[in-house]
Amino acid sequence: MANHKATRKDVRQAAKRRERNRYYGKTTRNAIRNLLATETEAATEKLPKVISMIDKLAKRNVIHKNKANNLKSKLTRKIKAIA
């Protein structure tokens, strides 16, 4: 454990950030899974919301920006193939 007061605070903040990022990541993965399991009309309506969630993950540096772009591309291709 850290000995300095500022380092202890940094450890606490990092733990909070880690939990928050895990929540955002898991929520987005669930949204992607639900998107792929839905019907044609509903999937095209849900796609912009899921893409927005992916963009927010990349903005927060939870995932890399290239991974976000790859995810969005694959999702868009799959939804267009269904429609």
PyMOL commands that set and color helices and strands:
alter all, ss='L'
color gray80, all
select helices_A, chain A and resi 5-37+40-59+65-82
alter helices_A, ss='H'
color red, helices_A
deselect
rebuild
show_as cartoon
